[in-house]
Amino acid sequence: MLHLIVGLIFVYGFTCVKVVYGQTEKGERFLCTAVPIDQDTSCPVPVPSASLQEEELRNTVMQLRETILQQKETIVNQLGTIKELTSKLSRCESESEIFRKMNKDTMDDVPKDPNDTIDVLGKTMQGLKDRLENLEQMRANVSGASFPNELRNLLQHRLEDLENQLLKKVNELEEEKSQLYNETVAHRQRTDNTLNSLMNRISELEKGGAGFKSPENFKISLPLRTNYLFGQVKKSLPEMYAFTICMWLKSDSSPGIGTPFSYGVPGQANEIVLIEWGHNPIELLINDKVAQLPLSLSDGRWHHVCITWTTRDGLWEAYQDGQRLGSGENLAPWHPIKPGGVLILGQEQDVVGGRFDATQAFVGELSHFNIWDRVLRSTDIITMANCSSYMPGNVVSWTDSNIEVFGGASKGPLELCEDRLFDN
C-alpha cells in the first residue's frame, strides 16, 4: 500500500518541477520528475533541497515581518511627535493670543505709582523671556526631530514668528521700563531740588528774614553808630566804565547820616564811596576824587536816591525821590572802576574790607541797593522812585541771599511801596 503525501515545491529559475508522491511499505522513496512535453527529458534539472527552500522562505518572511514592524513603530513614533508638536504649536498660538489680550488688559491696569509700574513690567518681561526659552527649546526639538521636511519647515517658521513677536514686545517693554525709570528719577530730582530750595529759604528767613513776601522785600537796620554794625554784598563788581547806583534809605542821624556804602579795591579803599560826615555835605568819591551832591536825607523819612556816573568826561548826576537835583563833570574822568573789591553797606573802609571808623558809620535803615553797569534813563529812575516799577540791578541786585549782616545789624520786612510792588 502506498501512502501518498503530496508536496509541491516550486523552485524558481528551473523549468522542471519535482513531485514527491510518498514511499513504499518498505520505506523506499521514489521521485518523479515532470517536464514539459517539448523539452528534452535528458536535460539535467537541478533539484534543490526542499528543506533548504523552506528555510530560505521562512527567513525571508521573518525579515519582511521585522521590517514591517520597524516601519510601523517608526510611523507611530513620527505620528506621536507630529501630534505633540502640533499640540505645542497650538498652545503657543493660543498663549500668544492670550498674551496680546493680557498685555492690553495689563497696560490698562498699570499702577499709577511709577515704582509699581516698573515692578510689573519687570515681571512681565521675565515671563516673556521664559516663553522665549521654551520656544528656543521647541525649535531645537523641531530641528532634531525625524519627520517630513515640509512639516518641519512649517513648524520652524511659525516658531520663529512667535519668537520675533515676543522679542519685539520684550524690547518695547524694556524701553518703556527705562523711560519710566528715567522719568521717576527726574521727578525725584525735581522734588528734591524744590524741597532743598524751600529748606534754604526757610533757613534764611529763620536767620533774619521772617515775614518777607519776596526775596527783595526786606531792609537792613543799622541802629547804632559803631564800627562793627554793617552789611556786605556777597559779590564783587566787574570792571565798569559807567554805573547807576540806586537805593532807598531812611535816617535822622546828626551830624550827618554817615556812609550808606563804600567799595574798596586793592590799592584804593575809596574806589566808590557815598558819605555825609559831620557837617559836610553829602559827597561822592570815585578813585578818591570828590563831588559834592545837593541831597538832603536826614529827616527820618524814606528817600529814593540814585547816582549815575560815566568815565567819559567824568559826568555824574544825583537824583532824590525821582528828581535830578545835581549834575557835574570831571569826576575821575577816563578812570574805569576796578574789579575784585569789597562792597560794604553802612561803613567807610580805610583798608579793603575793614578798619572802620565809628564816626563815619551810617545810622538808619537801607533797602533796594542795586547797581547797573550803565547810566539809566531818568524815566526809569522816576518810575522806581514813585513805586510804579521795580528794576533789579544787572551787576548787584537786592536779594535776601545776596546780602549778609554783621555785628548786630538785622534784616526785617519792608513796608515801603508794599501795597503796589510786592502784592503782585
Number of C-alpha atoms within 10 A of each C-alpha: 7 10 10 11 11 10 12 12 16 15 16 9 7 10 13 20 18 20 17 16 17 17 16 13 10 8 8 8 11 11 11 10 12 12 15 10 7 6 10 9 13 6 9 8 14 13 13 13 10 14 9 10 14 12 11 11 12 12 12 12 12 12 12 12 12 12 12 12 12 12 12 12 12 14 13 12 14 16 13 12 17 20 12 12 18 14 12 14 19 12 12 19 15 12 14 16 12 12 16 13 12 13 14 12 11 15 13 9 10 15 14 8 9 16 14 12 18 22 13 17 20 16 11 16 21 13 13 18 16 12 18 20 13 14 21 15 12 18 20 12 14 20 15 10 15 14 17 10 11 8 13 19 13 11 20 19 13 16 21 15 12 19 21 13 13 20 16 12 16 21 12 13 17 16 12 15 21 13 13 16 16 12 13 16 13 12 12 12 12 12 12 12 12 12 12 12 12 12 12 13 17 13 13 14 18 11 11 18 24 16 13 18 14 13 14 21 23 25 25 26 23 27 16 16 20 19 19 20 24 27 25 19 20 13 15 16 19 13 12 17 19 21 20 23 20 25 19 20 23 20 22 14 18 14 13 24 28 26 24 25 23 26 29 27 23 15 10 18 22 23 23 21 25 25 25 26 19 14 10 11 16 22 19 22 20 23 21 15 16 16 20 18 21 15 17 13 20 20 13 13 11 17 20 23 22 27 24 22 27 26 20 17 15 18 17 24 18 24 23 22 18 20 15 18 13 15 17 15 16 16 23 22 18 13 17 17 23 19 15 15 21 22 24 26 24 33 35 33 25 15 15 22 20 16 13 20 15 16 18 23 29 32 28 22 24 26 23 23 25 20 22 20 21 17 17 17 10 13 10 14 25 20 15 20 24 14 15 12 14 16 14 16 17 11 17 19 19 22 19 20 15 14 18 17 19 12 12 14 19 20 25 17 18 20 11 16 16 14 10 12 14 16 9 6
